[in-house]
């Protein structure tokens, strides 16, 4: 099996030259998801917990479109504009990964696209 690209209207459209996710064999690689609604409205001015909720909802939608799910996530990477937001983001994250969470890295970065506070990407197995 070669590479397939994934698109869903249940998550924001790609804002540049990338796919929401790519799939090969039984692995799904998502693009980083930020706090945009599926219609493309920005939540950059919202508190980090509201942003994290939208980010994880987007990630869930992209994985679903790839015949996967958050439960199938093997690894996530959380990018934070401010590492002091780690605890707040972790609380929201825990609501989405209640049992058997994936491996995870969390890092502070200089800036995130569109002035966002959090971005999350995932690698998952396909059902």
C-alpha positions as CSV (number, residue, x, y, z in Angstrom):
1,X,0.0,0.0,0.0
2,X,1.3,3.5,-0.8
3,X,0.6,6.8,0.8
4,X,-3.0,8.0,1.1
5,X,-4.0,11.5,2.1
6,X,-6.9,12.1,4.5
7,X,-9.5,15.0,4.4
8,X,-12.5,15.6,6.6
9,X,-14.9,18.6,6.8
10,X,-15.2,17.8,10.5
11,X,-11.8,19.5,11.2
12,X,-10.4,22.7,9.8
13,X,-9.0,22.6,6.3
14,X,-5.3,22.6,5.8
15,X,-4.1,26.2,5.8
16,X,-1.1,25.6,3.5
17,X,0.4,22.9,1.4
18,X,-0.2,19.9,3.7
19,X,-2.8,17.2,4.3
20,X,-4.8,16.8,7.5
21,X,-3.2,13.3,7.7
22,X,-1.4,10.8,5.6
23,X,-1.8,7.0,5.9
24,X,0.5,4.2,4.9
25,X,-0.3,0.5,5.6
26,X,-1.7,0.5,9.1
27,X,-0.2,3.9,10.4
28,X,-1.8,7.3,10.4
29,X,0.3,10.5,10.7
30,X,-1.7,13.6,11.5
31,X,-0.8,17.2,10.8
32,X,-0.6,19.4,13.9
33,X,-4.0,20.5,14.9
34,X,-4.6,24.0,16.3
35,X,-7.7,25.8,17.7
36,X,-9.6,26.4,14.5
37,X,-13.2,25.3,14.2
38,X,-14.1,23.0,11.3
39,X,-15.4,26.2,9.6
40,X,-11.9,27.8,10.0
41,X,-12.8,30.2,12.7
42,X,-9.9,31.0,15.0
43,X,-10.0,30.5,18.8
44,X,-6.6,32.1,19.3
45,X,-8.1,34.7,21.7
46,X,-9.7,32.0,23.9
47,X,-8.1,30.6,27.1
48,X,-5.7,27.7,26.6
49,X,-8.2,25.1,28.0
50,X,-10.8,26.1,25.3
51,X,-8.1,25.9,22.6
52,X,-7.0,22.5,23.8
53,X,-10.5,21.2,23.7
54,X,-10.9,22.3,20.1
55,X,-7.5,20.9,19.2
56,X,-8.3,17.5,20.5
57,X,-11.7,17.5,18.9
58,X,-10.0,18.3,15.6
59,X,-7.5,15.5,16.2
60,X,-10.3,13.1,16.9
61,X,-12.1,14.0,13.7
62,X,-9.0,13.6,11.5
63,X,-8.2,10.2,13.1
64,X,-11.8,9.1,12.6
65,X,-11.6,10.1,8.9
66,X,-8.5,7.9,8.6
67,X,-10.3,4.9,10.1
68,X,-8.5,5.3,13.4
69,X,-9.3,6.9,16.8
70,X,-7.7,8.6,19.8
71,X,-7.7,5.1,21.4
72,X,-5.5,3.9,18.6
73,X,-2.9,6.7,19.1
74,X,0.6,5.4,19.6
75,X,2.4,8.8,20.1
76,X,1.4,12.4,20.4
77,X,3.4,15.6,20.4
78,X,2.1,18.6,22.2
79,X,3.5,22.0,21.2
80,X,3.0,24.8,23.7
81,X,3.6,28.5,23.2
82,X,4.1,28.7,27.0
83,X,5.2,25.7,29.0
84,X,3.4,27.2,32.0
85,X,0.2,26.1,30.2
86,X,1.3,22.4,30.5
87,X,-0.9,21.6,33.5
88,X,-4.1,23.1,32.0
89,X,-3.6,21.4,28.7
90,X,-2.8,18.1,30.5
91,X,-6.1,18.3,32.3
92,X,-8.0,18.6,29.0
93,X,-5.8,16.0,27.4
94,X,-6.6,13.5,30.2
95,X,-10.3,13.8,29.4
96,X,-9.6,12.5,25.9
97,X,-7.1,9.8,26.9
98,X,-8.6,8.3,30.0
99,X,-7.0,4.9,29.9
100,X,-4.0,3.5,28.1
101,X,-2.8,6.9,26.9
102,X,-0.2,7.1,24.1
103,X,3.4,8.0,24.5
104,X,3.7,11.7,24.5
105,X,6.2,14.6,24.3
106,X,5.4,18.1,25.3
107,X,7.6,21.0,24.3
108,X,7.6,24.8,24.5
109,X,8.2,26.4,21.1
110,X,8.9,30.0,20.2
111,X,5.6,30.6,18.4
112,X,2.8,28.6,17.0
113,X,0.8,29.2,13.8
114,X,-1.9,31.8,13.8
115,X,-1.0,33.0,17.3
116,X,-2.2,29.8,18.9
117,X,-1.3,28.6,22.4
118,X,-1.3,24.8,21.7
119,X,-0.8,22.4,18.8
120,X,-1.0,18.6,18.9
121,X,-0.1,16.0,16.4
122,X,-0.5,12.2,16.5
123,X,0.7,8.9,15.1
124,X,-1.9,6.2,15.3
125,X,-2.6,2.7,14.1
126,X,-5.4,2.2,11.6
127,X,-8.4,0.0,12.5
